[in-house]
């Protein structure tokens, strides 16, 4: 898949995650959250989706 397609797909998925109400945390069950991390080249904040599976583990 070309890089531009991956970027647009990623942006669509992050928009979906942000539009939905957050799921409650549950131990050992993946819950999607979006965090911001600095870009590798630009240093600008970029949204990044992660699965949280364990709290205080």
DSSP file (Angstrom, degrees, kcal/mol; ACC not computed):
  #  RESIDUE AA STRUCTURE BP1 BP2  ACC     N-H-->O    O-->H-N    N-H-->O    O-->H-N    TCO  KAPPA ALPHA  PHI   PSI    X-CA   Y-CA   Z-CA
    1    1 A X              0   0    0      0, 0.0     5,-0.1     0, 0.0     0, 0.0   0.000 360.0 360.0 360.0 130.7    0.0    0.0    0.0
    2    2 A X     >  -     0   0    0      1,-0.1     4,-2.0     3,-0.1     3,-0.4  -0.237 360.0-114.0 -61.9 152.9    1.5    3.4   -0.9
    3    3 A X  H  > S+     0   0    0      1,-0.2     4,-2.4     2,-0.2     5,-0.2   0.855 115.7  55.3 -58.1 -38.3    2.5    5.7    2.0
    4    4 A X  H  > S+     0   0    0      1,-0.2     4,-2.0     2,-0.2    -1,-0.2   0.883 107.7  49.8 -64.8 -36.7   -0.2    8.3    1.1
    5    5 A X  H  > S+     0   0    0     -3,-0.4     4,-2.5     2,-0.2    -2,-0.2   0.906 110.5  50.1 -66.2 -41.3   -2.9    5.6    1.3
    6    6 A X  H  X S+     0   0    0     -4,-2.0     4,-2.7     1,-0.2    -2,-0.2   0.908 110.2  50.2 -62.8 -42.1   -1.6    4.4    4.7
    7    7 A X  H  X S+     0   0    0     -4,-2.4     4,-2.3     2,-0.2    -1,-0.2   0.911 112.6  45.6 -63.9 -42.2   -1.6    8.0    6.0
    8    8 A X  H  X S+     0   0    0     -4,-2.0     4,-2.2     2,-0.2    -2,-0.2   0.897 113.7  49.5 -69.9 -38.5   -5.2    8.6    4.9
    9    9 A X  H  X S+     0   0    0     -4,-2.5     4,-2.3     2,-0.2    -2,-0.2   0.925 111.9  49.0 -63.0 -43.9   -6.3    5.3    6.3
   10   10 A X  H  X S+     0   0    0     -4,-2.7     4,-2.4     1,-0.2    -2,-0.2   0.911 110.5  50.5 -61.4 -43.6   -4.6    6.0    9.6
   11   11 A X  H  X S+     0   0    0     -4,-2.3     4,-2.2     1,-0.2    -1,-0.2   0.890 110.2  50.4 -62.6 -40.0   -6.2    9.5    9.8
   12   12 A X  H  X S+     0   0    0     -4,-2.2     4,-2.1     2,-0.2    -2,-0.2   0.922 111.2  48.0 -63.7 -44.5   -9.6    8.0    9.1
   13   13 A X  H  X S+     0   0    0     -4,-2.3     4,-2.5     2,-0.2    -2,-0.2   0.907 111.7  49.2 -65.1 -41.8   -9.2    5.4   11.9
   14   14 A X  H  X S+     0   0    0     -4,-2.4     4,-2.5     1,-0.2    -1,-0.2   0.902 109.4  52.5 -64.8 -40.1   -8.0    8.0   14.4
   15   15 A X  H  X S+     0   0    0     -4,-2.2     4,-1.8    -5,-0.2    -1,-0.2   0.897 109.9  49.8 -61.7 -39.1  -11.0   10.2   13.5
   16   16 A X  H  X S+     0   0    0     -4,-2.1     4,-1.6     2,-0.2    -2,-0.2   0.928 110.8  48.6 -63.0 -45.9  -13.3    7.2   14.2
   17   17 A X  H  < S+     0   0    0     -4,-2.5    -2,-0.2     1,-0.2    -1,-0.2   0.905 113.6  46.8 -61.7 -41.6  -11.7    6.5   17.5
   18   18 A X  H  < S+     0   0    0     -4,-2.5    -1,-0.2     1,-0.2    -2,-0.2   0.806 110.2  53.2 -72.0 -29.1  -11.9   10.1   18.6
   19   19 A X  H  < S+     0   0    0     -4,-1.8    -1,-0.2    -5,-0.2    -2,-0.2   0.784  97.7  77.6 -76.5 -27.7  -15.5   10.5   17.5
   20   20 A X  S  < S-     0   0    0     -4,-1.6     2,-0.1    -5,-0.1     3,-0.1  -0.516  94.4-102.1 -82.5 149.7  -16.7    7.4   19.5
   21   21 A X        -     0   0    0     -2,-0.2    -1,-0.1     1,-0.1     2,-0.1  -0.459  49.4 -98.4 -65.6 142.9  -17.2    7.6   23.2
   22   22 A X        -     0   0    0     -2,-0.1     2,-0.2    -4,-0.1    -1,-0.1  -0.383  34.9-124.3 -66.4 137.8  -14.3    6.1   25.1
   23   23 A X        -     0   0    0      9,-0.3    -1,-0.1     1,-0.1     3,-0.1  -0.510  32.2-103.0 -74.9 147.9  -14.8    2.5   26.2
   24   24 A X        -     0   0    0     -2,-0.2     2,-0.1     1,-0.1    -1,-0.1  -0.399  42.1 -99.4 -68.6 151.1  -14.3    1.8   29.9
   25   25 A X        +     0   0    0     -2,-0.1     2,-0.3    -3,-0.1    -1,-0.1  -0.438  42.1 179.8 -68.7 143.7  -11.1    0.2   31.0
   26   26 A X    >   -     0   0    0      3,-0.5     3,-1.7    26,-0.2    -3,-0.0  -0.967  33.9-106.0-145.2 130.3  -11.2   -3.6   31.6
   27   27 A X  T 3  S+     0   0    0     -2,-0.3    27,-0.2     1,-0.3     3,-0.1  -0.283 100.1   3.8 -59.0 136.1   -8.2   -5.6   32.7
   28   28 A X  T 3  S+     0   0    0     25,-2.7     2,-0.4     1,-0.1    -1,-0.3   0.618 106.3 105.0  64.6  17.4   -6.8   -7.9   29.9
   29   29 A X  S <  S-     0   0    0     -3,-1.7    -3,-0.5    24,-0.3    -1,-0.1  -0.993  77.7-114.0-124.7 125.1   -9.2   -6.6   27.3
   30   30 A X        -     0   0    0     -2,-0.4     2,-0.4    21,-0.1    23,-0.2  -0.334  32.6-175.1 -62.5 131.9   -7.8   -4.2   24.6
   31   31 A X  E     -A   52   0A   0     21,-1.7    21,-2.8    -2,-0.1     2,-0.3  -0.997  22.0-129.3-127.0 125.1   -9.2   -0.7   24.8
   32   32 A X  E     +A   51   0A   0     -2,-0.4    -9,-0.3    19,-0.2     2,-0.3  -0.554  30.5 171.9 -80.2 134.8   -8.2    1.8   22.1
   33   33 A X  E     -A   50   0A   0     17,-2.6    17,-2.9    -2,-0.3     2,-0.5  -0.966  25.1-136.4-133.8 152.9   -6.9    5.3   23.2
   34   34 A X  E     +A   49   0A   0     -2,-0.3     2,-0.3    15,-0.2    15,-0.2  -0.954  26.4 177.1-112.3 125.5   -5.4    8.0   21.0
   35   35 A X  E     -A   48   0A   0     13,-2.9    13,-2.8    -2,-0.5     2,-0.5  -0.777  27.3-119.7-118.3 165.4   -2.3    9.8   22.4
   36   36 A X  E     +A   47   0A   0     -2,-0.3     2,-0.3    11,-0.2    11,-0.2  -0.932  31.3 176.7-109.3 131.8   -0.1   12.5   20.9
   37   37 A X  E     -A   46   0A   0      9,-2.7     9,-2.7    -2,-0.5     2,-0.2  -0.937  37.5 -96.4-127.7 151.9    3.6   11.8   20.3
   38   38 A X  E     -A   45   0A   0     -2,-0.3     7,-0.2     7,-0.2     6,-0.2  -0.469  44.8-109.9 -69.0 137.7    6.3   14.0   18.7
   39   39 A X     >  -     0   0    0      5,-2.4     4,-0.8    -2,-0.2    -1,-0.1  -0.333  20.9-125.1 -64.0 147.4    6.9   13.3   15.0
   40   40 A X  T  4 S+     0   0    0      1,-0.1    -1,-0.1     2,-0.1    -2,-0.1   0.902 104.4  20.9 -62.6 -42.4   10.2   11.6   14.2
   41   41 A X  T  4 S+     0   0    0      3,-0.1    -1,-0.1     1,-0.0    -2,-0.0   0.883 134.5  33.0 -94.5 -44.9   11.3   14.3   11.7
   42   42 A X  T  4 S-     0   0    0      2,-0.1    -2,-0.1     1,-0.1     3,-0.1   0.783  84.3-140.0 -87.4 -27.6    9.2   17.3   12.5
   43   43 A X     <  +     0   0    0     -4,-0.8     2,-0.1     1,-0.3    -3,-0.1   0.407  57.1 137.5  79.0  -4.6    8.9   17.0   16.3
   44   44 A X        -     0   0    0     -6,-0.2    -5,-2.4     1,-0.1    -1,-0.3  -0.460  66.6 -93.6 -73.3 146.5    5.3   18.2   15.8
   45   45 A X  E     -A   38   0A   0     -7,-0.2     2,-0.4    -2,-0.1    -7,-0.2  -0.386  46.3-172.4 -62.5 135.2    2.6   16.4   17.9
   46   46 A X  E     -A   37   0A   0     -9,-2.7    -9,-2.7    -2,-0.1     2,-0.2  -0.985  25.5-114.8-128.4 138.7    1.0   13.5   16.0
   47   47 A X  E     -A   36   0A   0     -2,-0.4     2,-0.4   -11,-0.2   -11,-0.2  -0.500  34.1-175.0 -72.5 144.0   -2.0   11.4   17.0
   48   48 A X  E     -A   35   0A   0    -13,-2.8   -13,-2.9    -2,-0.2     2,-0.4  -0.981  17.8-137.9-144.2 125.2   -1.2    7.7   17.6
   49   49 A X  E     +A   34   0A   0     -2,-0.4     2,-0.3   -15,-0.2   -15,-0.2  -0.685  26.6 176.5 -87.6 135.5   -3.7    4.9   18.4
   50   50 A X  E     -A   33   0A   0    -17,-2.9   -17,-2.6    -2,-0.4     2,-0.5  -0.960  27.8-128.1-134.0 152.8   -2.7    2.4   21.1
   51   51 A X  E     -A   32   0A   0     -2,-0.3     2,-0.6   -19,-0.2   -19,-0.2  -0.903  18.5-154.7 -99.4 126.2   -4.4   -0.6   22.8
   52   52 A X  E     +A   31   0A   0    -21,-2.8   -21,-1.7    -2,-0.5   -26,-0.2  -0.895  24.8 161.3 -98.3 124.3   -4.4   -0.5   26.6
   53   53 A X        +     0   0    0     -2,-0.6   -25,-2.7     1,-0.3     2,-0.4   0.568  60.7  33.9-118.8 -15.3   -4.7   -4.0   28.0
   54   54 A X        -     0   0    0    -27,-0.2     2,-0.4   -26,-0.1    -1,-0.3  -0.991  59.5-156.8-147.8 134.5   -3.5   -3.7   31.6
   55   55 A X  S    S-     0   0    0     -2,-0.4   -28,-0.0     1,-0.2    -3,-0.0  -0.928  82.6  -1.8-113.4 134.7   -3.7   -1.0   34.2
   56   56 A X              0   0    0     -2,-0.4    -1,-0.2     1,-0.1     0, 0.0   0.874 360.0 360.0  55.9  40.4   -1.2   -0.8   37.0
   57   57 A X              0   0    0     -3,-0.3    -1,-0.1     0, 0.0    -2,-0.1   0.420 360.0 360.0-107.1 360.0    0.5   -3.9   35.7
